[in-house]
C-alpha cells in the first residue's frame, strides 16, 4: 500500500507531510514515552515483528504491492498513540532500508499506515468491543479476539480506500486510475482477511498466556500476576553452643549474688599478716611474708 516515488504531485506530498508531522507530534505528547509501565520494550518487539510481517508479498501493479499492515494489532497492544508511533517508525524503516514506498511521499504513507489505525481504527475497535460485550453479556477472550479481527479487516479496507483517494486526487501525469482502484481494493479485501486472522490469533494467544500485554483487555481479563512467596530457609542440624558460652540472663534485683563478682583464681585479697614468735622470741619465717618484717627496735640501732 505504500505509495511509490514520482506518482503524486508536490502539493499532495506537502499536505501528507504536514498531516503526518502534526499527527506524530500529537501522539508523542499523549504517549507514555518514558517507559514507566514497561510498554517501550514491548513497542520495540512489536516494531521488529511488524517489520518482518509487513514484508510485501502481493504485487498490485503500478509500482506498488499489498502486504499486512499491523495497525490494529499495534493499537490493541500498545494503545492508539504508542501504537501509532511504532507503525510510523516501521514505515520509515521500510522506506529507507527496504525501498517500500517513496521518500517524498513518506508523509502520506505514514498517514495511511499509522494515523488511520490510531484516529479511526481504534475508536472502531472500541465500538465493536462494546457491541460484542453487550451481545455476549460479559467480556471474554474470544469476544475480544473477534472484535480485533473485525476492526483489523475494517481498518485495512479504510486504509486502502484512502490510498486510492490520494492517488486519484494527487496523481500527476497520465495515470489510468481504474486499474489502481480495482487492484488495490480487490487485493486488500483479501489481505484484510489474512490480517484479521493473524490479529485475532495473536490477541487470543496473549490473553491465554500474558493478558497484561493486551492494553485494551478489560480488568476481568487481565488478572494481576501473583508474586511467588519466599520459601523459608531449610533448618540445618542443631549444634549446641560450646560449654561456658551460654548467654547469661539478668539477675533479679534482690539477689545478693547479683552485685558480687568472684575474683579470678589466685587474686584473692591478702589481709594483714601477724608475726608469730618462735620459741626464742624471734619472728618465725614460716609464718608468712608478714612475719619477715624487721622489728623496728632492731633496725633503729637501739638497745636490743
VMD Tcl script that draws the C-alpha trace (Angstrom):
set ca {
  {0.00 0.00 0.00}
  {2.99 2.29 0.18}
  {2.87 4.96 -2.49}
  {5.94 4.83 -4.75}
  {8.08 7.78 -5.76}
  {7.06 10.08 -8.63}
  {3.33 9.35 -8.84}
  {1.94 12.25 -6.76}
  {2.28 16.00 -7.14}
  {4.29 18.23 -4.86}
  {1.15 19.71 -3.29}
  {-0.13 16.28 -2.33}
  {3.18 15.21 -0.79}
  {3.44 18.50 1.14}
  {-0.06 18.09 2.59}
  {0.71 14.49 3.54}
  {3.96 15.51 5.25}
  {2.21 18.22 7.26}
  {-0.57 15.90 8.40}
  {1.93 13.18 9.35}
  {4.12 15.56 11.38}
  {1.11 17.01 13.21}
  {-0.26 13.56 14.00}
  {3.06 12.23 15.27}
  {3.62 15.35 17.40}
  {0.19 14.85 18.96}
  {0.93 11.18 19.58}
  {4.27 11.99 21.24}
  {2.52 14.44 23.58}
  {-0.06 11.82 24.57}
  {2.00 8.63 24.60}
  {3.96 7.40 27.61}
  {7.42 7.54 26.06}
  {9.18 7.40 29.45}
  {8.50 3.70 29.73}
  {7.22 3.74 33.33}
  {4.74 0.91 32.61}
  {7.13 -1.25 30.59}
  {5.48 -0.53 27.21}
  {8.62 0.68 25.45}
  {10.29 -2.79 25.37}
  {7.03 -4.23 24.06}
  {6.90 -1.49 21.40}
  {10.40 -2.46 20.25}
  {9.45 -6.13 19.96}
  {6.22 -5.24 18.16}
  {8.12 -3.00 15.74}
  {10.52 -5.81 14.87}
  {7.58 -8.18 14.34}
  {5.75 -5.71 12.09}
  {8.90 -5.01 10.12}
  {9.14 -8.71 9.26}
  {5.41 -9.39 8.97}
  {4.72 -6.40 6.73}
  {7.16 -7.52 4.06}
  {5.50 -7.01 0.66}
  {4.27 -10.24 -0.84}
  {1.34 -9.48 -3.19}
  {2.09 -7.34 -6.29}
  {-0.73 -4.98 -7.25}
  {0.74 -3.18 -10.23}
  {1.50 0.47 -10.96}
  {4.69 0.16 -8.90}
  {3.15 -0.89 -5.61}
  {2.22 -4.08 -3.74}
  {-0.01 -5.36 -0.97}
  {1.11 -6.53 2.47}
  {-0.09 -6.81 6.04}
  {-0.43 -3.53 7.92}
  {-0.49 -4.47 11.62}
  {-2.06 -1.19 12.74}
  {-4.96 -2.76 14.62}
  {-2.71 -5.15 16.48}
  {-0.38 -2.28 17.40}
  {-3.11 -0.12 18.93}
  {-4.61 -3.16 20.70}
  {-1.32 -3.98 22.42}
  {0.19 -0.52 22.89}
  {-2.71 1.92 22.78}
  {-3.50 4.37 19.98}
  {-0.58 6.77 20.47}
  {2.36 4.49 21.18}
  {0.99 2.04 18.62}
  {0.85 4.80 16.02}
  {4.44 5.83 16.71}
  {5.57 2.21 16.40}
  {3.93 1.77 13.00}
  {5.31 5.14 11.86}
  {8.85 4.06 12.73}
  {8.32 0.78 10.85}
  {7.08 2.72 7.80}
  {10.15 4.96 7.85}
  {12.49 1.97 8.08}
  {10.69 0.25 5.22}
  {11.10 3.32 3.01}
  {14.76 3.95 3.87}
  {16.03 0.35 4.06}
  {13.67 -1.87 2.08}
  {12.70 0.61 -0.62}
  {8.99 0.08 0.10}
  {7.48 3.47 -0.76}
  {8.99 6.77 -1.82}
  {10.83 9.29 0.32}
  {8.89 12.37 -0.76}
  {5.56 10.61 -0.15}
  {6.62 9.24 3.22}
  {4.14 11.53 4.98}
  {1.16 10.08 3.12}
  {2.37 6.53 3.73}
  {2.59 7.29 7.47}
  {-0.95 8.70 7.34}
  {-2.29 5.53 5.71}
  {-0.38 3.01 7.81}
  {-0.16 4.72 11.22}
  {-2.60 7.59 11.63}
  {-5.64 5.75 10.25}
  {-5.41 2.90 12.83}
  {-4.95 5.39 15.70}
  {-7.56 8.02 14.87}
  {-10.12 5.87 13.02}
  {-9.36 2.20 13.65}
  {-9.01 2.48 17.44}
  {-12.47 4.06 18.01}
  {-13.96 1.44 15.69}
  {-12.21 -1.29 17.71}
  {-13.63 0.08 20.97}
  {-17.10 0.31 19.44}
  {-17.02 -3.28 18.19}
  {-15.66 -4.42 21.56}
  {-18.57 -2.83 23.40}
  {-21.10 -4.33 20.95}
  {-19.63 -7.82 21.36}
  {-19.69 -7.40 25.15}
  {-23.37 -6.47 25.10}
  {-24.23 -9.41 22.85}
  {-22.35 -11.94 24.98}
  {-23.30 -10.30 28.27}
  {-19.72 -10.19 29.52}
  {-16.16 -9.72 28.33}
  {-14.49 -12.87 27.08}
  {-11.16 -13.59 25.44}
  {-12.93 -14.93 22.35}
  {-15.12 -11.84 22.13}
  {-12.13 -9.51 22.34}
  {-10.26 -11.50 19.70}
  {-13.35 -11.32 17.46}
  {-13.56 -7.56 17.93}
  {-9.87 -7.20 16.98}
  {-10.42 -9.33 13.88}
  {-13.37 -7.26 12.65}
  {-11.57 -3.99 13.42}
  {-8.46 -5.20 11.57}
  {-10.46 -6.00 8.44}
  {-12.29 -2.66 8.52}
  {-9.06 -0.77 9.15}
  {-7.34 -2.41 6.15}
  {-10.22 -1.53 3.84}
  {-10.30 2.07 5.10}
  {-6.56 2.48 4.51}
  {-6.93 1.01 1.01}
  {-9.76 3.41 0.18}
  {-7.75 6.38 1.44}
  {-4.79 5.21 -0.64}
  {-6.96 5.16 -3.75}
  {-8.41 8.60 -2.94}
  {-4.93 10.09 -2.53}
  {-3.85 8.54 -5.81}
  {-6.94 9.89 -7.55}
  {-6.64 13.45 -6.23}
  {-2.89 13.91 -6.20}
  {-1.51 11.92 -9.11}
  {0.48 13.69 -11.78}
  {0.90 12.74 -15.41}
  {-1.19 10.32 -17.42}
  {-2.16 7.58 -14.96}
  {-5.16 5.33 -15.52}
  {-6.78 5.31 -12.10}
  {-9.26 2.49 -12.72}
  {-6.71 -0.36 -12.52}
  {-5.35 1.19 -9.33}
  {-8.80 1.27 -7.74}
  {-9.71 -2.26 -8.75}
  {-6.33 -3.79 -7.97}
  {-5.88 -2.06 -4.60}
  {-9.38 -2.64 -3.24}
  {-9.50 -6.22 -4.51}
  {-6.10 -7.22 -3.17}
  {-6.62 -5.59 0.22}
  {-10.01 -7.21 0.60}
  {-8.06 -10.48 0.59}
  {-5.20 -9.08 2.70}
  {-7.76 -7.90 5.25}
  {-8.93 -11.47 5.80}
  {-5.38 -12.63 6.48}
  {-4.73 -9.69 8.81}
  {-7.96 -10.35 10.70}
  {-6.97 -13.99 11.28}
  {-3.42 -13.11 12.33}
  {-4.58 -10.30 14.65}
  {-7.24 -12.42 16.33}
  {-4.83 -15.35 16.76}
  {-2.12 -13.23 18.38}
  {-4.57 -11.45 20.71}
  {-6.19 -14.75 21.72}
  {-2.80 -16.34 22.43}
  {-1.66 -13.37 24.52}
  {-4.91 -13.36 26.51}
  {-4.30 -17.02 27.36}
  {-0.66 -16.60 28.42}
  {0.08 -12.92 29.07}
  {-3.14 -10.88 29.24}
  {-1.25 -7.97 30.79}
  {0.33 -7.31 27.37}
  {-3.05 -6.55 25.75}
  {-3.77 -2.96 26.68}
  {-7.40 -2.93 25.56}
  {-8.27 -6.02 27.61}
  {-10.74 -5.20 30.42}
  {-9.67 -5.76 34.04}
  {-11.57 -9.05 34.32}
  {-9.40 -10.48 31.52}
  {-6.15 -9.13 32.99}
  {-5.81 -10.62 36.48}
  {-2.85 -9.50 38.50}
  {0.05 -11.88 38.41}
  {0.81 -13.31 41.82}
  {4.32 -12.96 43.04}
  {5.89 -16.20 44.24}
  {6.12 -16.41 48.01}
  {9.57 -16.54 49.53}
  {10.23 -20.00 50.91}
  {11.76 -20.22 54.39}
  {15.32 -21.45 54.54}
  {15.70 -25.13 55.39}
  {16.66 -25.64 59.02}
  {20.03 -27.36 59.44}
  {21.07 -29.75 62.24}
  {21.05 -28.22 65.70}
  {24.57 -27.57 67.00}
  {24.72 -26.87 70.80}
  {26.87 -23.90 71.83}
  {30.26 -24.65 73.47}
  {30.40 -25.07 77.21}
  {30.60 -21.80 79.11}
  {29.28 -19.66 76.24}
  {25.60 -19.78 77.23}
  {24.08 -16.30 77.42}
  {23.52 -15.13 80.98}
  {20.21 -13.54 81.68}
  {19.84 -10.54 84.01}
  {19.69 -11.41 87.71}
  {16.89 -10.40 89.93}
  {17.15 -7.05 91.69}
  {17.01 -8.58 95.18}
  {19.56 -11.32 94.53}
  {22.60 -10.73 96.77}
  {24.82 -12.53 94.27}
  {23.87 -10.06 91.54}
  {26.48 -7.50 92.73}
  {29.10 -9.99 93.80}
  {31.63 -10.86 91.12}
  {34.03 -13.61 92.20}
  {37.67 -12.68 91.62}
  {39.86 -14.76 89.36}
  {41.72 -17.70 90.88}
  {44.92 -16.65 92.72}
  {43.91 -12.99 93.05}
  {42.19 -13.17 96.43}
  {42.93 -10.09 98.62}
  {45.50 -10.73 101.38}
  {44.74 -9.45 104.86}
  {47.42 -8.06 107.28}
  {49.63 -10.85 108.48}
  {50.57 -11.17 112.17}
  {54.02 -12.29 113.08}
  {54.10 -15.30 115.26}
  {57.02 -15.60 117.65}
  {59.18 -18.61 117.62}
  {60.44 -20.42 120.64}
  {63.26 -17.97 121.13}
  {61.03 -14.91 120.81}
  {62.15 -14.11 117.20}
  {59.63 -13.96 114.37}
  {59.01 -17.24 112.68}
  {59.98 -17.12 108.97}
  {57.46 -19.84 108.17}
  {54.60 -17.70 109.38}
  {54.28 -16.00 106.03}
  {55.50 -12.86 104.28}
  {54.27 -10.65 107.10}
  {56.45 -12.43 109.62}
  {59.65 -11.38 107.83}
  {59.12 -7.71 108.65}
  {62.08 -6.41 110.66}
  {61.48 -5.29 114.18}
  {61.82 -1.50 114.32}
  {63.67 -1.81 117.58}
  {66.45 -3.82 115.98}
  {66.70 -1.75 112.82}
  {66.79 1.59 114.53}
  {70.04 0.92 116.32}
  {68.52 1.00 119.80}
  {69.34 -1.41 122.57}
  {68.22 -4.92 121.95}
}
mol new
graphics top color blue
foreach p $ca { graphics top sphere $p radius 0.5 }
foreach p [lrange $ca 0 end-1] q [lrange $ca 1 end] { graphics top cylinder $p $q radius 0.2 }
display resetview
